[in-house]
Each structure stands twice: as C-alpha cells, then as structure tokens.
Amino acid sequence: MSQKQNISRDEIAGAIQSEFGFNKKLCLDIVNDVVDIIIEGLQSDKKVKIHNFGTFKLNKKNSRIGRNPKTKEEYNIASRNVITFKASKILLKYINSKTND
C-alpha cells in the first residue's frame, strides 16, 4: 500500500482482491461487513476487541463549557459519544519494528 494518511474501503477491497483473486464486489462486501460488525458491536456492547489488532471502545463525554481561544467567548459543548482505539501489544510491536528499520 502507498504512503498516505487515509485509506478508503475501495482501496482495502482492492488489496484483498489483488492478494486473493476474489472479484471486486465480493471484496467490497467483505470490507463493508467487517465495518458493519464493528459498528454493531459498539452499539450493543460498547466495546469490540479484535484479537492481535486492538480494541475499539465507545465512551460518553459529558457536556462541558468550551472557550473560543481567539474571542474568549464561552459556549456549551454538548455531551456526545466518542470512539477510542487501543492497539494490541502485538500490533504495537509490529509497527515499532517496521518504523525502526
């Protein structure tokens, strides 16, 4: 894969297609199904752990007072859900070994 910050579902499907030779539609369906499973898991269990990859977790942030740094005007930031990701030790070890090469 190329060195870029973002990757699309189509690019992931293309990588699966080139690796395994499946047709493009099947590969895109696989990618979409995986994303849907992660979303459904977050909605129902608030946590999705993928072995040897990491854990996605749904956290609720409470409302708070924010401030515009330029105008110093205060405003209310509404409560909301955020998703955090914690990489597994194996993934971190792999990433760090590749970056130090």
N, C-alpha and C positions, 0 to 999 in steps of 0.2 A: 504494500500500500504506500501511497505517496505521503510526503511530509506536509500535512495540513491540519488545521485546528478542528475542523468539523468534518463529519462523515455522514452521508445520507443512507437511508435504508436501501436505496437502489445500489449504492456502492458496496454495501455489505452483501446484498444479494448477488451482485456481480462477482465478488470474491468467492462466494460459495459456489457459484456456477463454474468459475474457472478452475476451482480446486476439485470439484466432484463431478462436473459434467451434467448436472441436472438442468432442466430448462429454466429459463429466466422467471416465468410465472411461479413455478414451484418454489424457487429460491426466495422470491419476494414474499410468498405466502408464509414460508418458514420464518423469515425475519419478522413479519407482522405478527405472527402467532406468538413468538417469543416476547415481543414488546407488550402484546396484549396480556400475556400471562403475568408479566411483571407488574403491569398496571392493576390487574385484578387482584393480585396478591397484596399490593399496597393498600388497595381499597378495603379488602376484607381482613387482612391480618396486620396491617401497618408495618410489615417487615417482609422482605424477600431476600433469602440467602442463596447465593449461587456458589456451590462448593468450588474451592480453589480459585474463585474470582473475587467475590466480595459480597457485601450486604447493602441493600437499599432499604432505607428506613423513612417512614413518614412521621414527621414531627409537627406539632402545632406550636406556632409562635403567637404569643399573646399580643394584644394591641398595646401600642406604646406611643409616646409623644416623640415626633421627629422634628428636625430643625433644618431649614434650608441654610447651607453654610454661607451663601452669598448675602441673603437678605436677613438672616437670623429669625425669619418667620417660623413659628411653631405650627405644626399640624399633627393630626392624629393618624397614625399608621394602623390600619385595621388588622385584626387577628387573621392569620392565614396558615395554611399548611405548606410545609417545605419538605423536599426530599433530600436526604443526605445519602452519601455513598461512602462506605469504608472498605477499602481494598483489603483482600486477604493477605496474609503474610507471604504466601507463595507468589501472588501477583506482584507484591512489592519487591520481593527478592528478584523476580524475573526482570521487572522494569529497571531496578537498580543495577543489575548485572549488564543489561543492554546499554544503559546510559553511560556506564563507566568504561565501555570498550573503546 
